[in-house]
Amino acid sequence: MREEHRTRAPRAGAAADPSPGAVTLRYGEGHFLFRFDPGRFEVVAPADFEEGECSDAALDEWIGRPVGSPPLEELVAPGDRVVLVVPDATRAAGVARIVAALVRRLSARGLADERVSILIGGGIHRPPTPAEVEAIVGPGVSRRLAVHPHDANDYSLIASLGETRRGTPVELNRRLVEADRVLVVGGITFHYIAGFSGGRKAVLPGCASERAIQANHLVSFDLATLEKREGIASGSLDGNPVSEDMIEAVSRLDPTFLVNSVLNSRGEVTRVYAGHWRDAHRRGCDEYAATHAVEVAERRPLVIVSVGGSPRDINLIQSHKAMEHASAILEDGGTMIALAECAQGLGRDDFLRWFVPGGSRATAEMLLRDYKINGQTAWGLRRKAERFRMLLVSSLPEEVVRRTGLEPHASLESALASAPAGVRGYVVPGGLTTLPRVAAGPRVAGASALRT
């Protein structure tokens, strides 16, 4: 049976086609509707992939029942200087809803608006535009509170808190160090280097110096073997040297309170974890792994993966994370079709400099001389392009995609026409938020069989 599909650009959050043998694959602000033979393709997604949005009452209840911490109201006083740390536009976390709930609680506690500010922790990403700032924190809050984007390269705004045992300088935005109380907001999903997003990542890398960020991520790459270190994988916290280094660094600051969210496929908040910045995050990660790690019976020669739409597929650097996940269930020599609009390009103007002649080995040798996080992402892309046939459906210029070793396509239809005919495959509609594993292989603690 030939797969039929069509494209359109509906409102964000359009529901999947309910008929058997059809799945919505999000792409930027629109989607592809992929119709397929269920005997040939298997959809790999968590059971709660289309879970409904939580109510404001539920969100407030979760914040009011913190994990490992007294209630927020007992931790702040009316005269405190409070900084709320939030992620930038490349991260989906339902920040506006959470910030609004926190500001209501702080106001009720007696804190005047001038005692509360927001720090957008974008790490080494570009600064957010005014429109992005308003979208991140919400128009009401953006007009009401002072909002400051973090600049990882402005060392006049950086304070030092020493260094970790692994040698990472604990250099953080001075606003955090000088605040009386720091509240961190973020979202929990898988991260291919740190194990999980959220928690400590709001501070390092979110609000750290570039020097600190590069030093921390260097821990993930073994400069002797030119490979990832043991423990560096999505879903891995215990024994993950990057995450452990982050925790040690952030312990020097010891944030006051955390609120982390879990989102559904439409980017809506479905669950919130609040409380101690370590304990609440850990509980969220454990529960997320139990519901979002999906086992399959075997590797297959074809995998179609959607990064998950905007902002998850905002650029190629961010989109690579979903390709990393999907590669775990793809046969060596197999074909991956990745759907990532990359509306904001590669993610960095200097990203292509890592794609020198000589393949992934040449990129690894560049990292040996001058390690950069985005160089490791380039190395990961090149490794996949050497191991698999990688087809990318995006808005990137064809010559740019070819430079990275991927094969450019303008539509899912074009990519499918180029893929092997008749082979069995998987479809992963949420590549960033799904961790596929072959059942016989290593498992995430608490993972269950959730094949759809």
Buried (B, 14 or more C-beta within 10 A) or exposed (E): EEBEBEBEEEEBBBEBBEEEBBBBBBBBBBBBBBBBEEEBBBBBBBBBBBBEBBEEEBBBEBBEEBBBBEBBEEBBBEEBBBBBBBBBBBBBBBBBBBBBBBBEBBEEBEBEEEBBBBBBBBBBBBEBEEEBBBBBBBEEBBEBBEBBBBBBEEBEBBBBBEBBEBEBBBBBBBBBBEBEBBBBBBBBBBBBBBBBBBBBBBBBBBBBBBBBBBBBBBBBBEEEEBEBBEBBBBBBBEEBBBBBBBBBBBBBBEBBBBBBBBBBBBBBBBBBBBBBBBBBBBBBBBBBBBBBBBBBEEBBBBBBBBBBBBBBBBBBBBBBBBBBBBBBBBBEEBBBBBBBBBBBBBBBEEBEBBBEEEBBEBBBEBBEEEBBBBBBBBBBBBBBBEBBBBBBBBBBEEEBBBBBBBBBBEBBBBBBEEBEEEBEBBBBBBBBBBBBBBEEEEBBEBBBEBBE
